Amino acid sequence: MMPPLTNLEISSLQTPNPAQQLAALLDGAGLSPIDNVGWIRVTGEDRVRWLNGMVTNSIQNLKPSKGCYNFLLSVQGRIQGDGYIFAEPDALLLETASEQVPSLMSLLDRFIIMDDVELSDSSADQSGFSISGPKAAALLEGIGISAASLGELELRTTVWNSAKVTIIHAYSPLVPRFELWAASETAVVLSQALLSAGAVTCDQQSQEWLRLLEGTPRYGTDIRDRELPQETGQTRALHFSKGCYLGQEIVERIRSRGNVHRAFTAFRLEGVVPASNTLLEVEDKQVGELTSVAAIPLPTGTIQLGLGYVRREALERNLPLQYPGGTAIPISRPFNTVEASKSPSASESFERV
């Protein structure tokens, strides 16, 4: 596998502290190596029909260069993996976490029977980095890469300094985010050009804080193989009129019933910042869990956020959710950083669910 870019490779300058990195992501442009993403390439004459029957979203409606978010389910409707699928003229590309590639390749391969479909791990073909923030598109335009016209989850391959570069307008509910993929040498030169233009090097810590501010779950952390799709709140991964697919019967049964017993939720944390997977209780009864937690330094002050699951009846009763050393208060997603910047205290800018 082609080694990912490191902070050392993409910047010879001193890396700003984590709070400065987060400020760049929210108000400027932050650049980060992508070291945890893999690619599965699906080819063959039957690829569209076959993959459409394997994932939760509609693949047959994808136009060239467009993408959509998907779950892959078990027969019991439990989530086995997730990823973004993009359509190319002669292939479908599944972008997923690198640790998911082997298991998803194995899962998908089991269902290729008499189909003209081939799977290949193309993770080693290119290196990538992301640039995120309100100024990201302008910086890209400034070095000769058109980004402003890209729709969300749209992919475009262009030529920059005589080298092939693929740019993706990634899903990002708070600030614009673009991924750039190229041969390793090109990716290094391209990232240095963006840093010289004003982008700030950001590490995984600041990216994780941005994810919590967005309220976006991560497979393996917030989404596990026991979760049902509707529990995660990611309706963007579901298409209810596409026809049959693996696990579809369970998804449809939940839809017709109306809801699930648990809901993925964001929380403001008061008290100590607990460990991940800490249980939540109401009146000494377990009602949920925290799957991701962090103390996040905003310009207005540090906020303590969590993501996790809580039973719907506990949400409806609007009672404080307790954990050892603190209280979790459900809030809306994503966190409104604009309102936080106007508030004398970051903790005052939360809106209860």
DALINJO-V225008 format. One record per residue. N is the residue number from 1. RES is the residue in one letter. OMEGA is omega as a letter, one per 20 degrees, with the letter a starting at -180 (* if undefined). Layout:
n->(N;N)
res->(RES;RES)
omega->(OMEGA;OMEGA)
//
This chain:
n->(1;2;3;4;5;6;7;8;9;10;11;12;13;14;15;16;17;18;19;20;21;22;23;24;25;26;27;28;29;30;31;32;33;34;35;36;37;38;39;40;41;42;43;44;45;46;47;48;49;50;51;52;53;54;55;56;57;58;59;60;61;62;63;64;65;66;67;68;69;70;71;72;73;74;75;76;77;78;79;80;81;82;83;84;85;86;87;88;89;90;91;92;93;94;95;96;97;98;99;100;101;102;103;104;105;106;107;108;109;110;111;112;113;114;115;116;117;118;119;120;121;122;123;124;125;126;127;128;129;130;131;132;133;134;135;136;137;138;139;140;141;142;143;144;145;146;147;148;149;150;151;152;153;154;155;156;157;158;159;160;161;162;163;164;165;166;167;168;169;170;171;172;173;174;175;176;177;178;179;180;181;182;183;184;185;186;187;188;189;190;191;192;193;194;195;196;197;198;199;200;201;202;203;204;205;206;207;208;209;210;211;212;213;214;215;216;217;218;219;220;221;222;223;224;225;226;227;228;229;230;231;232;233;234;235;236;237;238;239;240;241;242;243;244;245;246;247;248;249;250;251;252;253;254;255;256;257;258;259;260;261;262;263;264;265;266;267;268;269;270;271;272;273;274;275;276;277;278;279;280;281;282;283;284;285;286;287;288;289;290;291;292;293;294;295;296;297;298;299;300;301;302;303;304;305;306;307;308;309;310;311;312;313;314;315;316;317;318;319;320;321;322;323;324;325;326;327;328;329;330;331;332;333;334;335;336;337;338;339;340;341;342;343;344;345;346;347;348;349;350;351;352;353)
res->(M;M;P;P;L;T;N;L;E;I;S;S;L;Q;T;P;N;P;A;Q;Q;L;A;A;L;L;D;G;A;G;L;S;P;I;D;N;V;G;W;I;R;V;T;G;E;D;R;V;R;W;L;N;G;M;V;T;N;S;I;Q;N;L;K;P;S;K;G;C;Y;N;F;L;L;S;V;Q;G;R;I;Q;G;D;G;Y;I;F;A;E;P;D;A;L;L;L;E;T;A;S;E;Q;V;P;S;L;M;S;L;L;D;R;F;I;I;M;D;D;V;E;L;S;D;S;S;A;D;Q;S;G;F;S;I;S;G;P;K;A;A;A;L;L;E;G;I;G;I;S;A;A;S;L;G;E;L;E;L;R;T;T;V;W;N;S;A;K;V;T;I;I;H;A;Y;S;P;L;V;P;R;F;E;L;W;A;A;S;E;T;A;V;V;L;S;Q;A;L;L;S;A;G;A;V;T;C;D;Q;Q;S;Q;E;W;L;R;L;L;E;G;T;P;R;Y;G;T;D;I;R;D;R;E;L;P;Q;E;T;G;Q;T;R;A;L;H;F;S;K;G;C;Y;L;G;Q;E;I;V;E;R;I;R;S;R;G;N;V;H;R;A;F;T;A;F;R;L;E;G;V;V;P;A;S;N;T;L;L;E;V;E;D;K;Q;V;G;E;L;T;S;V;A;A;I;P;L;P;T;G;T;I;Q;L;G;L;G;Y;V;R;R;E;A;L;E;R;N;L;P;L;Q;Y;P;G;G;T;A;I;P;I;S;R;P;F;N;T;V;E;A;S;K;S;P;S;A;S;E;S;F;E;R;V)
omega->(r;a;r;r;r;r;a;a;a;r;r;r;r;a;r;r;a;r;r;r;r;r;r;r;a;a;a;r;r;a;a;r;r;a;a;a;r;a;r;a;a;a;a;a;a;a;a;r;a;a;r;r;a;a;a;a;a;r;a;r;a;r;r;r;r;a;r;a;a;r;r;a;r;r;r;r;r;a;r;r;r;r;r;r;r;a;r;a;a;a;r;a;r;r;a;r;a;a;r;a;a;a;r;r;a;r;a;a;a;a;r;a;r;a;r;a;r;r;r;r;a;a;a;a;a;r;a;r;r;r;a;r;a;a;a;a;a;r;r;r;a;r;r;r;a;a;a;a;a;r;r;a;r;a;r;r;a;r;r;a;r;a;r;r;r;r;r;r;a;r;r;a;a;a;r;r;r;r;r;a;a;r;a;a;r;a;r;a;a;r;r;r;r;r;r;a;r;r;a;r;r;r;a;a;a;r;r;r;r;r;r;r;r;a;a;r;r;r;a;r;a;r;r;a;r;a;r;a;a;r;a;a;a;a;r;r;a;r;a;a;a;a;a;r;a;a;a;a;a;r;a;r;r;r;a;r;r;r;r;a;a;r;r;a;r;a;r;a;r;a;r;r;a;r;r;a;r;a;r;a;r;a;r;r;r;a;a;a;r;a;r;r;r;r;a;a;r;r;a;a;a;r;r;a;r;r;r;a;r;r;a;a;r;r;a;r;r;r;r;r;a;r;a;r;a;a;r;a;a;r;r;r;i;r;a;a;r;r;r;a;r;a;r;r;a;a;a;a;r;r;a;r;*)
//
